[in-house]
Amino acid sequence: MARRHIERHRLSRIGWLRAAVLGANDGIVSTASLVVGVAAAHASHASILVTGVAGLVAGAMSMAAGEYVSVHSQADAETADLSREAAELQHDPAAEHRELTAIYVGRGLEHGLAEKTAAQLMAHDALGAHARDELGISETMSARPIQAALASAASFAFGAALPLGVTLLLPGAGLVAWVSATSLVFLAVLGAVAARAGGASAPVGAWRVTFWGALALAITAGVGALVGTAV
């Protein structure tokens, strides 16, 4: 008896992976930037910690709400398109069969085979066939608002906790340098891991995340220093 061939594709991760990477990256960059900016303005260590904790809580809730609303909008659009497609299938199934046939012909099937394929798939699950091949909606790529919101909030909190932990453990004059350096290391590791999970180059992933993080930290530190001098 032949063994079943099992394939695992990275696209199955795209929903939670995108939200998790975005959340962790934002958590590290925004919290580290807050800490560095306030520290550069010569605030007390207690004020810096309060700012970091507030940034963690507010950022996690903001990420959850933003992801939920944006992904739910995608889910609403998918639902509306599926409802419209179901009505069209009920009203004029012959036209929908011709439409599906044309799609398969455009993908390279001979017309007769395309007609048979469309007929068999529509007999099995007409709405599912049109959702996949006409609308591009599949189980793997469908919107999951709750999953995206939870992944974003949890990953943001995790990312934000990293520079906040450094701030808690290493108070003193070198706080700006320590938080900046360790945050860039955290970002490089995150970029490399995310790239590997998505099947891309780890060094490239690490570089592109670290570059934007360094830019954000530099700008925030400069603004904090200017404000601290002016006050």
Long-range contacts (C-beta under 8 A, 24 or more apart in sequence): 9-140, 10-197, 10-198, 10-199, 11-140, 11-141, 12-140, 13-197, 13-198, 14-140, 14-141, 15-141, 15-143, 15-144, 15-147, 15-148, 16-147, 16-148, 16-151, 17-194, 17-197, 17-198, 18-148, 19-67, 19-147, 19-148, 19-149, 19-151, 19-152, 19-155, 20-151, 20-152, 20-154, 20-155, 21-155, 21-190, 21-194, 22-63, 22-152, 22-155, 23-63, 23-67, 23-151, 23-152, 23-153, 23-154, 23-155, 23-156, 23-158, 23-159, 24-155, 24-156, 24-158, 24-159, 24-190, 25-159, 25-187, 25-190, 25-191, 25-209, 25-213, 26-59, 26-63, 26-156, 26-159, 27-56, 27-59, 27-60, 27-63, 27-155, 27-156, 27-157, 27-158, 27-159, 27-160, 27-161, 27-162, 28-159, 28-160, 28-162, 28-163, 28-183, 28-186, 28-187, 28-190, 28-213, 29-183, 29-187, 29-212, 29-213, 29-216, 29-217, 30-55, 30-59, 30-160, 31-55, 31-56, 31-59, 31-159, 31-160, 31-162, 31-163, 31-164, 32-163, 32-179, 32-180, 32-183, 32-213, 32-217, 33-216, 33-217, 33-220, 34-220, 35-163, 35-164, 35-167, 35-175, 35-179, 36-176, 36-179, 36-180, 36-217, 36-220, 36-221, 36-224, 37-220, 37-221, 37-223, 37-224, 38-224, 39-175, 39-176, 39-179, 39-224, 40-176, 40-220, 40-221, 40-222, 40-224, 40-225, 40-228, 41-224, 41-225, 41-227, 41-228, 41-231, 42-228, 43-228, 45-171, 45-175, 48-167, 48-175, 49-164, 49-167, 49-168, 52-160, 52-163, 52-164, 52-167, 53-164, 55-160, 56-156, 56-157, 56-160, 56-161, 56-164, 59-156, 59-160, 60-153, 60-154, 60-156, 60-157, 60-160, 61-153, 63-149, 63-152, 63-153, 63-156, 64-149, 64-150, 64-152, 64-153, 65-149, 66-152, 67-145, 67-148, 67-149, 67-151, 67-152, 67-153, 68-145, 68-146, 68-148, 68-149, 71-143, 71-144, 71-145, 71-148, 71-149, 72-143, 72-145, 74-143, 75-142, 75-143, 75-144, 75-145, 78-135, 78-137, 78-142, 78-143, 81-135, 81-137, 82-127, 82-131, 82-135, 82-137, 85-127, 85-130, 85-131, 85-134, 85-135, 86-127, 89-126, 89-127, 89-130, 93-122, 93-126, 96-122, 96-126, 96-130, 97-122, 99-130, 99-134, 100-129, 100-130, 100-133, 100-134, 103-133, 103-134, 104-133, 159-186, 159-190, 162-186, 176-221, 180-217, 180-221, 183-213, 183-217, 184-210, 184-213, 184-214, 184-217, 187-213
